[in-house]
Amino acid sequence: MAKTPRSAFADCTAYECFANSLHIADYEPEESLHQATQFVTQVFRVWNSVRVTMCLTAIISVDESRVVARFHAKRARERWLGDDMEAYQEPVMSIDSNENVGLLLSKTP
């Protein structure tokens, strides 16, 4: 398997979103969105118990064949998603580890 060098990415956030992504449907094809929210909740629970000084951002994206969860450290001058969430053709959401994850869980069927 070819390795992608760190220098191929614009910044640390882009690299982390590449390296820290999980295709949920590979593990749970029937309940992928629900499993993605559960996964994010568990990652945040562990992250917050260990790294309280740095915020973690989770991004869940959905298309007709996959649900992907990505994570990156929140940085002041770096973003993986664009500012206009309405511009995305497929559903995408972002939540930070310092936000109320219960809201994430209540938004999924």
C-alpha positions in Angstrom: 0.0 0.0 0.0 1.4 3.4 -1.0 1.8 5.9 1.8 0.7 9.5 1.3 3.3 11.9 2.6 2.4 14.6 5.1 3.7 17.2 2.6 0.8 16.3 0.3 -1.7 18.2 2.5 -2.3 21.9 2.9 -2.2 21.9 6.6 -2.4 19.8 9.8 -6.2 19.7 9.7 -6.4 18.3 6.2 -3.8 15.6 7.1 -5.7 14.7 10.3 -9.0 14.4 8.4 -7.3 12.1 5.9 -5.6 10.0 8.6 -8.5 10.0 11.1 -11.4 8.9 9.0 -13.5 5.8 9.3 -16.0 4.5 6.8 -18.7 3.4 9.2 -20.6 1.4 6.6 -17.6 -1.0 6.3 -18.5 -2.1 9.9 -22.2 -1.4 10.2 -24.0 -1.1 6.8 -27.6 -1.1 8.1 -27.4 1.6 10.8 -24.4 3.6 9.6 -25.5 7.1 10.6 -26.6 5.9 14.1 -23.3 4.1 14.6 -21.4 7.2 13.4 -23.0 9.3 16.1 -22.4 6.6 18.7 -18.7 6.4 17.6 -18.3 10.2 17.8 -19.9 10.2 21.2 -17.4 7.6 22.5 -14.4 9.2 20.9 -15.4 12.6 22.6 -15.9 10.8 25.9 -12.4 9.5 25.8 -10.9 12.7 24.3 -12.5 14.9 27.0 -11.2 12.6 29.8 -7.6 12.9 28.5 -7.2 16.2 26.5 -9.2 18.9 28.2 -7.1 21.7 26.9 -7.6 21.1 23.2 -10.9 20.8 21.4 -11.5 17.9 18.9 -13.8 18.4 15.9 -15.8 15.5 14.4 -17.2 15.6 10.9 -19.8 13.1 9.7 -20.6 13.0 6.0 -23.2 11.0 4.2 -23.8 9.9 0.6 -25.9 7.2 -0.9 -23.3 4.5 -0.2 -21.3 5.6 2.8 -21.1 7.4 6.1 -17.7 8.7 7.1 -16.6 10.0 10.4 -13.5 12.2 10.5 -11.6 13.9 13.4 -9.2 16.8 13.6 -7.9 19.0 16.4 -9.6 22.4 16.3 -7.2 25.1 15.2 -7.8 28.9 15.0 -6.7 29.3 11.4 -7.5 25.9 9.9 -10.8 24.4 8.8 -11.6 21.3 6.8 -15.1 22.2 5.9 -16.1 25.4 4.1 -18.0 28.2 5.7 -21.2 27.6 3.7 -22.7 24.3 4.9 -25.6 24.7 2.5 -23.2 24.5 -0.4 -22.5 20.8 0.2 -24.6 18.5 -2.1 -24.5 15.6 0.4 -25.4 15.9 4.1 -22.5 16.8 6.3 -22.3 17.9 10.0 -19.6 19.1 12.3 -19.6 19.0 16.1 -16.8 19.9 18.6 -15.9 17.9 21.7 -16.8 20.8 23.9 -20.4 20.9 22.6 -23.4 19.0 24.0 -23.1 15.6 22.3 -26.6 14.8 23.5 -27.8 17.2 20.8 -26.0 15.1 18.2 -27.7 12.0 19.4 -31.2 13.6 19.5 -30.9 14.6 15.8 -30.5 11.1 14.5 -33.4 8.7 14.0 
